[in-house]
Each structure stands twice: as C-alpha cells, then as structure tokens.
C-alpha cells in the first residue's frame, strides 16, 4: 500500500471517529429536487443516445427526464450534478474505470 493511499484511509478514519464522538458534524450533501437534465446533457455535447450509454442511463429513461415526465432519484441527480460540474473529468474517470472490460 502506498503512503498516499494510507494517508487517505487514515484521514477518512479520523474524520469518522470525530463524527462518531460528536467532535465534528457529518457532511450533508444537498441535492436539489429538480434539475435540468437536458441542459446537463447539452453541456457535454453528446446526443441522448451517446449520453445515456456513456454515463450508464437508460435511453428511454433519459428521454423521460428531459421531457419532465419523470425525474431521476436523488442518487442519480447527485451523479448528474457531478457530470454537470466536471463533464470532462467524469468522462475521463469512466474511461479509466473501463467498466465493460473493453
């Protein structure tokens, strides 16, 4: 294990201990109830089909979100916010993971 990895793990454990002992408040992520999925996709420059396949969404589900017929659940909204904030980095991270093993 590298020192950098060890340091990250140690930092996380220290933070968890501080929260459990009441010395620090746990981080609370704010995820808005409504987000503009079409605008987020537009920021990436990808078509609906490419956006859905690149980021792991169902094509039909993406269309429903963009037409405001349904909305993504909280975790997916958080994921979409990350895509919106850092589209290039998210694409790079997914390519690095190579989830399909290709």
C-alpha distances in whole Angstrom, upper triangle without the diagonal:
4,7,8,7,7,10,11,11,12,15,16,16,18,20,21,22,24,26,26,28,30,29,28,29,27,27,30,30,34,34,38,40,42,40,41,40,42,41,37,38,40,38,36,39,38,41,41,40,37,36,36,34,31,30,31,34,37,40,43,41,40,44,45,42,44,47,47,48,44,41,38,36,34,31,32,34,31,29,32,32,29,30,33,31,29,30,29,25,26,27,24,22,23,24,20,20,23,23,26,24,27
4,5,5,6,9,10,11,12,14,16,17,18,20,21,23,24,26,27,29,30,29,28,29,27,27,30,30,33,34,37,40,41,39,41,39,41,40,36,37,39,37,34,38,37,40,40,40,37,35,36,34,31,30,31,35,38,40,43,41,40,44,45,42,44,47,47,48,45,41,38,37,34,31,32,34,30,29,32,31,28,29,32,30,27,29,27,24,25,26,23,21,23,23,20,20,23,24,27,25,27
4,5,5,6,9,10,10,12,14,15,16,18,20,21,22,24,25,27,28,26,25,27,26,25,29,29,32,33,37,40,41,39,41,40,42,41,37,38,40,37,35,39,39,42,42,41,39,37,37,36,33,32,33,36,40,42,45,43,41,45,46,43,44,48,47,49,45,42,39,37,35,31,33,34,30,29,32,31,28,30,32,30,27,30,28,24,26,27,25,22,25,26,22,22,25,27,30,28,31
4,5,5,6,9,10,11,12,14,15,17,18,20,21,23,24,26,27,25,24,25,23,23,26,26,29,30,34,36,38,36,37,36,38,37,33,34,36,33,32,35,35,38,39,38,35,33,34,33,30,29,30,33,37,39,42,39,38,42,43,40,41,45,44,45,42,39,35,34,32,28,30,31,27,26,29,28,24,26,28,26,24,26,25,21,22,24,21,19,22,23,19,20,23,24,28,27,29
4,5,5,6,9,10,11,12,14,16,17,18,20,21,23,24,26,25,23,24,22,21,24,24,28,29,32,35,36,34,36,35,37,36,32,33,36,33,31,35,34,37,37,37,34,32,32,31,28,27,28,31,34,37,40,37,36,40,41,38,39,43,42,43,40,37,33,32,29,26,28,29,25,24,27,26,23,25,28,25,23,25,24,21,21,23,21,18,20,21,18,18,21,22,25,24,27
4,5,5,6,9,10,11,12,14,15,16,18,20,21,22,24,23,22,23,22,22,25,25,29,30,34,37,38,37,39,37,40,39,35,36,39,36,35,38,38,41,40,40,37,35,35,35,32,30,31,34,37,40,42,40,39,43,43,41,42,46,44,46,42,39,35,34,31,28,30,31,27,27,30,29,26,28,31,28,26,29,28,24,25,27,24,21,24,25,22,21,25,25,28,27,30
4,5,5,6,9,10,10,12,14,15,16,18,20,21,23,21,19,21,20,20,23,24,27,29,33,35,37,36,38,37,39,38,34,36,38,35,34,37,37,40,40,40,38,35,36,35,32,30,32,34,38,40,43,40,39,43,43,40,42,45,44,45,42,39,35,33,31,28,30,30,27,26,29,28,25,27,29,27,25,28,27,23,24,27,24,22,24,26,23,22,26,27,30,29,32
4,5,5,6,9,10,11,12,14,15,17,18,20,21,20,18,19,17,17,20,20,24,25,29,32,33,32,34,33,36,34,31,32,35,32,31,34,34,37,37,37,34,32,32,32,29,27,28,30,34,37,39,36,35,39,39,36,38,41,40,41,38,35,31,30,27,24,26,27,23,22,26,24,21,24,26,23,22,25,24,20,21,24,22,19,21,23,20,20,23,24,27,27,29
4,5,5,6,9,10,11,12,14,15,16,18,20,19,18,19,17,17,20,21,25,26,30,32,34,33,35,34,37,36,33,34,37,34,33,36,36,39,38,38,36,33,33,32,30,28,28,31,34,37,39,37,36,40,40,37,39,42,41,42,38,35,31,29,27,24,26,27,24,23,27,26,23,26,28,26,24,27,27,23,23,25,24,20,23,25,22,20,24,24,28,27,30
4,5,5,6,9,10,11,12,14,15,16,18,17,16,18,17,17,21,22,26,28,32,34,36,35,38,37,40,39,35,37,39,37,36,39,39,42,41,41,39,36,36,36,33,31,32,34,38,40,43,40,39,43,43,40,42,45,43,44,41,38,34,32,29,26,29,30,26,26,29,28,25,28,30,28,27,30,29,26,26,29,27,24,26,28,25,24,28,28,31,31,34
4,5,5,6,9,10,11,12,14,15,17,15,13,15,14,14,18,19,23,25,29,31,33,33,35,34,37,36,33,35,37,34,33,37,37,40,39,40,38,35,35,35,32,30,31,33,36,39,41,38,37,41,41,38,39,43,41,42,39,36,32,30,27,25,27,27,24,24,27,25,23,26,28,25,24,27,27,24,24,27,26,23,25,27,25,24,28,28,31,31,34
4,5,5,6,9,10,11,12,14,15,14,13,14,12,12,16,17,21,23,26,29,31,30,33,32,35,34,31,33,35,33,32,36,36,38,37,38,36,33,33,33,30,28,28,30,34,36,38,35,35,38,38,35,37,40,38,40,36,33,29,27,24,21,24,25,21,22,25,23,21,24,26,24,23,26,27,23,23,26,25,21,24,26,24,22,26,26,29,30,32
4,5,5,6,9,10,10,12,14,13,13,14,13,14,18,19,23,25,29,31,34,33,36,35,39,38,34,36,39,36,36,39,39,41,40,41,39,36,36,36,33,31,31,33,36,39,41,38,37,41,41,38,40,43,41,42,38,35,32,29,26,24,27,27,24,25,28,27,25,28,30,28,27,30,30,27,26,29,28,25,27,29,27,25,29,28,32,32,35
4,5,5,6,9,10,11,12,11,10,13,12,14,18,20,23,26,29,32,34,34,37,37,40,39,35,38,40,37,37,41,41,43,42,43,41,38,38,38,36,33,34,35,39,42,43,40,39,43,42,39,41,44,42,44,40,37,34,31,28,26,29,29,25,26,30,28,26,29,31,28,28,31,32,28,28,31,30,27,29,32,29,28,32,31,35,35,38
4,5,5,6,9,10,11,9,8,9,9,10,14,16,20,22,26,28,31,31,34,33,37,36,32,35,37,35,34,38,38,41,40,40,39,36,35,36,34,31,31,33,36,39,41,37,37,40,39,36,38,41,39,40,37,33,30,28,24,23,26,26,22,23,27,25,23,27,28,25,26,29,30,26,26,29,29,25,28,30,28,27,31,30,34,34,37
4,5,5,6,9,10,10,9,10,8,11,14,16,20,22,26,28,31,31,34,33,37,36,33,35,38,36,35,39,39,41,40,40,39,36,35,36,34,30,31,32,35,38,40,36,36,39,39,36,38,41,38,39,36,32,29,27,23,22,25,25,22,23,27,25,24,27,29,27,27,30,31,27,27,30,29,26,28,31,29,27,30,29,33,34,36
4,5,5,6,9,8,9,11,11,13,17,19,23,25,29,31,34,34,37,37,41,40,37,39,42,39,39,43,43,45,43,44,42,39,39,39,37,34,35,36,39,42,43,40,40,43,42,39,42,44,42,43,39,36,33,30,27,25,29,29,26,27,30,29,27,31,32,30,31,33,34,31,30,34,33,30,31,34,32,30,34,33,36,37,40
4,6,5,6,5,5,8,9,12,15,18,21,24,28,30,33,33,36,37,40,39,36,39,41,39,39,42,43,45,44,45,43,40,39,40,38,35,35,37,40,43,44,40,40,43,42,39,41,44,41,43,39,36,33,30,27,26,29,29,25,27,30,28,27,31,32,29,30,33,34,31,30,34,33,30,32,35,33,32,35,34,38,39,42
4,5,5,6,5,6,6,9,12,15,19,21,25,27,30,30,34,34,38,37,34,36,39,37,37,41,41,43,41,42,41,38,37,38,36,33,33,34,37,40,41,37,37,41,39,36,39,41,38,39,36,33,30,27,24,23,26,26,23,25,28,26,25,29,30,28,29,32,33,30,29,33,33,29,31,34,32,31,34,33,37,38,41
4,5,8,8,9,9,12,15,18,21,24,27,29,32,33,36,36,40,39,36,39,42,40,40,43,43,45,43,44,43,40,39,40,38,35,35,36,38,41,42,39,39,42,41,38,40,43,40,41,37,34,31,28,25,24,28,28,25,27,30,28,28,31,33,31,32,34,36,33,32,35,35,31,33,36,34,32,36,34,38,39,42
4,6,8,10,11,15,17,21,24,27,30,32,35,36,39,39,43,42,39,42,44,42,42,46,46,48,47,47,46,43,42,43,41,38,38,39,42,45,46,42,42,46,44,41,44,46,43,44,41,37,35,32,28,28,31,31,28,30,33,31,31,34,35,33,34,37,38,35,34,38,38,34,36,39,37,35,39,38,41,42,45
4,6,7,9,13,15,19,21,24,27,29,33,34,37,38,41,40,38,40,43,41,41,45,45,47,45,47,45,42,41,43,41,37,38,38,41,44,45,41,41,44,43,40,42,44,41,42,39,36,33,30,27,26,30,30,27,29,32,30,29,33,34,32,33,36,38,35,34,38,37,34,36,39,38,36,39,38,42,43,46
4,7,10,13,16,19,22,25,28,30,33,34,37,38,41,40,37,40,43,40,41,44,45,47,46,47,46,42,42,43,41,38,38,39,42,45,46,42,42,45,44,41,43,45,42,44,40,37,35,32,28,28,31,30,27,29,32,30,29,33,33,31,32,35,37,34,33,37,37,34,36,39,37,36,39,38,42,43,46
4,7,9,12,15,18,21,24,27,30,30,34,34,38,36,34,37,39,36,37,41,41,43,42,43,42,39,38,40,38,34,35,36,39,42,43,39,38,41,40,37,39,41,39,40,37,33,31,28,25,24,27,27,23,26,28,26,25,29,30,27,28,32,33,30,30,34,33,31,33,36,34,33,36,35,39,40,43
4,6,9,12,15,18,21,23,26,27,30,31,35,33,31,34,36,34,35,38,39,41,39,41,40,36,36,37,35,32,33,33,36,39,40,36,35,38,37,34,36,38,35,37,34,30,28,25,22,21,25,24,21,23,26,23,23,27,27,25,27,30,32,29,28,32,32,29,31,34,33,32,35,34,38,39,41
4,6,10,13,16,19,21,24,25,28,28,32,31,28,31,34,32,32,36,36,38,36,38,36,33,32,34,32,29,29,30,33,35,36,33,32,35,34,31,33,35,33,34,31,27,25,22,18,18,21,21,18,20,23,21,20,24,25,23,24,27,29,26,25,29,29,26,28,31,30,28,32,30,34,35,38
4,6,10,13,16,19,21,22,25,25,29,28,25,28,30,28,28,32,32,35,33,35,33,30,30,31,29,26,27,27,30,33,34,30,29,32,31,28,30,33,30,32,28,25,22,20,16,16,19,18,14,17,19,17,17,20,21,19,21,24,26,23,22,26,26,23,25,28,27,26,30,28,32,34,36
4,6,9,13,15,18,19,22,23,26,25,23,26,28,26,27,31,31,33,31,33,32,28,28,30,28,24,25,25,28,31,31,28,27,30,28,25,27,29,27,28,25,21,19,17,13,13,16,15,12,15,17,15,16,19,20,18,20,23,25,23,22,26,27,24,25,29,28,27,30,28,32,34,36
4,6,10,12,15,15,18,19,22,22,19,22,24,23,23,27,27,29,27,29,28,25,24,26,25,21,22,22,25,27,28,24,23,26,25,22,24,26,24,25,22,18,16,14,10,10,13,11,9,12,14,11,12,16,16,15,17,19,22,20,19,22,24,21,22,26,26,24,27,26,29,31,33
4,6,9,12,12,16,17,20,19,18,21,23,21,23,26,26,28,26,28,28,24,24,26,25,21,23,22,25,26,27,23,22,25,23,20,21,24,21,23,20,16,15,13,10,11,13,10,9,12,13,11,12,16,15,14,17,19,23,21,20,23,25,23,24,27,27,26,29,28,31,33,35
4,6,9,9,13,14,17,17,15,18,20,19,20,24,24,25,23,25,25,21,21,23,22,19,20,18,21,23,23,19,18,21,20,16,18,20,17,19,16,13,11,10,7,8,10,7,6,10,10,8,11,13,13,13,16,18,21,20,18,21,23,22,22,25,26,25,27,26,29,31,33
4,5,7,10,12,16,15,14,17,19,19,20,23,23,24,22,25,25,21,21,24,23,20,21,19,21,23,22,19,18,20,18,15,16,18,15,17,15,11,11,11,8,11,11,8,9,12,11,9,13,15,13,14,17,19,22,22,20,23,25,24,24,28,29,28,29,28,31,34,35
4,7,10,12,15,16,15,18,20,20,22,24,24,24,22,24,25,21,21,24,24,20,21,18,20,21,21,17,16,18,16,13,14,16,12,14,12,9,9,9,8,11,11,8,10,13,12,12,15,17,15,17,20,21,24,24,22,24,27,26,25,29,30,29,30,29,31,34,35
4,7,9,12,12,12,15,17,17,19,21,21,21,19,22,23,19,19,22,22,19,20,18,19,19,19,16,14,15,14,10,11,13,10,12,10,8,9,10,10,13,12,8,11,13,11,11,15,15,14,16,19,19,23,23,21,23,26,26,25,28,30,29,30,29,31,34,35
4,6,9,9,9,11,13,13,15,18,18,18,16,19,20,16,16,20,19,17,18,16,17,18,18,15,13,14,13,9,10,12,10,13,11,8,9,11,11,12,11,7,10,11,9,8,12,12,10,13,16,16,20,20,18,20,23,23,22,25,27,26,28,26,28,31,32
4,6,5,6,9,10,11,13,15,15,15,14,17,18,14,15,19,18,16,18,15,17,16,16,14,11,12,12,8,7,10,9,12,12,10,11,13,14,15,13,10,12,13,9,10,13,12,10,13,16,15,19,20,18,19,23,23,22,25,27,27,27,27,28,31,31
4,5,5,6,8,10,11,13,12,12,10,14,14,11,11,15,15,13,14,12,13,13,13,11,8,9,10,7,6,9,9,12,11,9,9,12,13,14,11,9,12,11,7,9,12,10,9,13,15,13,17,18,16,17,20,20,19,22,24,24,24,23,25,28,28
4,5,5,6,9,10,11,10,10,9,12,13,10,12,15,15,14,16,13,14,13,13,12,9,9,10,8,5,8,10,13,13,12,12,16,17,17,14,13,15,14,11,12,15,12,11,14,16,14,17,19,17,17,21,22,20,22,25,25,25,25,26,29,28
4,5,5,6,9,10,11,12,11,15,15,12,14,17,16,15,18,16,17,16,17,16,12,13,14,11,9,12,12,16,16,14,14,17,18,18,15,13,15,14,11,11,13,11,9,12,14,12,15,18,16,17,20,21,21,23,25,26,26,26,27,30,29
4,5,5,7,9,10,11,11,14,13,10,12,15,14,12,15,13,16,15,17,15,11,13,14,11,10,13,14,17,16,14,13,16,16,16,13,11,12,11,7,8,10,7,5,9,10,9,12,14,13,13,17,17,17,19,22,22,23,22,24,27,26
4,5,5,7,6,8,7,11,10,7,9,12,11,10,13,12,14,12,14,13,10,11,13,11,9,13,14,17,16,14,14,17,17,17,14,13,14,12,9,11,12,9,8,12,12,9,12,15,13,12,16,17,16,18,21,21,21,21,22,25,24
4,5,5,7,8,9,12,11,9,12,15,14,14,17,15,17,15,17,16,13,13,16,14,11,14,16,19,19,17,17,20,21,20,17,16,17,16,12,13,14,11,9,13,13,11,13,16,15,14,18,19,19,20,23,24,24,24,25,28,26
4,6,8,11,12,15,13,11,14,16,14,14,17,16,19,18,20,19,15,16,18,16,14,17,18,21,21,19,18,21,21,20,17,16,16,15,11,12,12,9,7,10,10,8,10,13,13,12,15,17,17,18,21,22,23,23,25,27,26
4,5,9,10,12,10,8,12,13,11,11,14,15,17,16,19,18,14,16,19,16,15,18,20,22,21,19,18,21,21,20,17,16,16,14,11,12,12,8,8,10,10,6,8,11,10,9,12,14,14,15,18,19,19,20,21,24,22
4,7,10,12,9,9,12,14,12,13,16,16,18,16,19,19,15,16,19,17,15,18,20,23,22,21,20,23,24,23,20,19,20,17,14,16,16,12,11,14,13,10,11,14,14,12,15,17,17,17,20,21,21,22,23,25,23
4,7,8,6,5,9,10,9,11,13,13,15,13,16,16,12,13,17,16,14,17,19,21,21,20,19,22,23,22,18,18,19,16,14,16,16,12,12,15,14,11,12,15,13,11,15,17,15,15,19,20,19,20,20,22,21
4,5,5,6,8,10,10,12,14,13,13,10,13,14,11,11,15,14,12,15,18,19,19,19,18,22,23,22,19,19,21,18,15,18,18,15,15,18,18,14,16,18,16,14,18,20,18,18,22,22,21,21,21,23,22
4,6,5,6,9,10,11,12,10,10,7,9,10,7,7,11,11,9,12,15,16,16,16,15,19,21,20,16,17,19,16,14,17,18,14,15,19,18,15,17,19,17,15,19,20,18,19,22,22,21,20,20,23,22
4,6,5,6,8,10,10,9,9,6,9,11,9,9,13,13,13,15,17,18,18,18,17,20,22,21,17,19,21,18,16,19,19,16,17,21,20,16,18,20,17,15,19,20,17,17,21,21,19,18,17,21,19
4,6,5,6,8,10,10,11,9,12,13,11,12,16,15,14,17,20,21,20,19,18,21,22,21,17,18,20,17,15,18,17,14,16,19,17,14,15,17,14,12,15,16,14,14,18,18,16,16,16,18,17
4,6,5,6,8,8,10,8,12,12,9,11,14,13,12,15,17,18,18,16,15,18,19,17,14,15,16,13,11,14,14,10,12,15,14,11,13,15,12,10,14,15,12,14,17,17,16,16,16,19,18
4,6,6,6,4,6,5,9,9,7,9,12,11,12,15,16,17,16,15,13,16,17,16,12,14,16,13,11,15,15,12,14,17,17,14,16,17,14,12,16,16,13,15,18,17,16,15,15,18,18
4,6,5,6,7,7,11,12,10,13,15,15,16,18,20,20,19,18,16,18,20,18,15,17,18,14,14,17,17,14,16,19,18,15,16,17,14,12,15,15,11,12,16,15,13,12,11,15,14
4,6,8,10,11,14,14,12,15,17,16,17,20,21,22,21,19,17,19,20,17,14,16,17,13,12,15,14,11,14,16,14,11,12,13,10,8,11,11,8,9,13,12,11,11,11,14,13
4,6,9,10,14,13,11,14,16,14,15,19,19,20,18,16,14,15,16,14,11,13,13,9,9,12,11,9,12,14,13,10,12,12,9,8,11,11,8,10,13,12,12,11,12,15,15
4,7,9,12,11,10,14,15,14,16,19,19,20,17,16,13,14,16,13,10,13,14,11,11,15,14,12,15,18,16,14,16,16,12,12,14,13,10,12,15,13,12,10,11,14,15
4,6,9,7,7,10,11,11,12,15,16,16,14,13,10,12,14,12,9,12,13,11,10,14,14,12,15,18,17,15,18,18,14,14,17,16,13,16,18,17,16,14,14,18,18
4,6,5,6,9,10,11,12,14,15,15,13,13,11,13,16,15,12,14,17,14,14,17,18,16,18,21,21,19,21,21,18,17,20,20,17,19,21,20,18,16,16,20,20
4,5,5,6,9,10,11,13,14,14,13,14,13,16,19,18,14,16,19,16,15,18,19,17,18,22,22,19,21,22,19,18,21,21,18,20,23,21,20,18,18,21,21
4,5,5,6,9,10,11,12,11,11,12,12,15,19,18,15,17,20,18,16,20,21,19,20,24,24,21,24,25,22,21,25,24,21,23,26,25,23,21,21,25,24
4,5,5,6,9,10,11,9,8,9,9,11,15,15,12,13,16,15,13,17,19,17,18,21,22,20,23,24,20,20,24,23,20,23,25,24,23,21,21,25,25
4,5,5,6,9,10,10,9,9,9,12,15,15,11,12,15,13,11,15,16,14,15,19,19,17,20,21,18,18,21,21,19,21,24,23,22,20,21,24,24
4,5,5,6,9,9,9,10,11,15,18,18,15,15,18,17,14,17,19,17,17,21,22,19,22,24,21,20,24,24,22,24,27,26,25,24,24,27,27
4,6,5,6,5,6,8,9,13,16,17,14,14,18,17,15,18,20,18,18,22,23,21,25,26,23,23,26,26,24,26,29,28,27,25,25,29,29
4,5,5,6,5,5,7,10,13,14,11,11,14,14,12,14,17,15,15,19,20,19,22,23,20,21,24,24,22,25,27,26,26,24,25,29,29
4,5,8,8,8,10,14,16,17,14,13,16,16,12,15,17,15,15,18,20,18,21,23,20,20,24,24,23,25,28,27,27,26,26,30,29
4,5,8,9,12,16,18,20,17,15,19,19,16,18,21,19,18,22,24,22,25,27,24,24,28,28,26,28,31,31,30,29,29,33,32
4,5,7,10,13,15,18,15,14,17,18,15,17,20,19,18,21,23,22,26,27,24,25,29,28,27,29,32,31,31,29,30,34,34
4,7,10,13,16,18,16,15,19,19,17,19,22,21,21,24,26,25,28,29,26,27,30,30,28,31,33,32,32,30,30,34,34
4,7,9,12,15,12,12,16,16,15,17,20,19,19,22,24,23,27,27,24,25,29,28,26,29,31,29,29,27,28,32,32
4,6,9,11,9,8,12,13,11,13,16,16,16,19,21,20,24,24,21,23,26,25,23,26,28,27,27,25,26,30,31
4,7,8,6,6,9,10,9,11,14,14,14,17,19,18,22,22,18,20,23,22,20,23,25,23,24,22,23,27,28
4,6,5,6,9,10,10,12,14,15,16,18,20,20,23,23,19,21,24,22,21,24,26,24,25,22,24,27,29
4,5,5,6,9,10,10,13,14,15,16,18,19,22,21,18,21,23,21,20,24,25,23,25,23,25,28,30
4,5,5,6,9,10,11,13,14,15,17,17,20,19,16,18,20,18,17,21,22,20,21,19,22,24,26
4,5,5,6,9,10,10,12,14,15,15,18,17,14,16,19,17,16,19,20,19,20,18,20,23,24
4,5,5,6,9,10,10,12,14,14,18,17,14,17,20,18,17,21,22,21,22,21,23,26,27
4,5,5,6,9,10,11,12,13,17,15,13,16,18,16,16,20,20,19,21,20,23,25,27
4,5,5,6,9,10,11,11,14,13,10,12,15,13,12,16,17,16,18,16,19,22,23
4,5,5,6,9,10,9,13,13,10,12,15,14,14,17,19,18,19,18,20,23,24
4,5,5,6,9,10,13,13,11,14,16,15,15,19,20,20,21,21,23,26,27
4,5,5,6,7,10,9,7,11,13,12,12,16,16,16,18,18,21,23,24
4,6,5,5,8,8,6,8,11,11,11,14,15,16,17,17,19,22,22
4,6,6,9,10,9,11,14,14,15,17,19,19,21,21,23,26,26
4,6,9,9,9,12,14,14,15,18,19,19,21,22,24,26,27
4,6,5,6,9,10,10,12,14,15,16,18,19,22,24,24
4,6,5,6,9,10,11,12,14,15,17,18,20,22,21
4,5,5,6,9,10,11,12,14,16,17,19,21,20
4,5,5,6,9,10,10,12,14,16,19,20,20
4,5,5,6,9,10,11,12,13,16,18,18
4,5,5,6,9,10,11,12,14,16,15
4,5,5,6,9,10,12,15,15,15
4,5,5,6,9,10,13,14,15
4,5,5,6,7,10,11,12
4,5,5,8,10,10,10
4,5,9,11,10,11
4,5,9,9,10
4,6,5,6
4,5,8
4,5
4
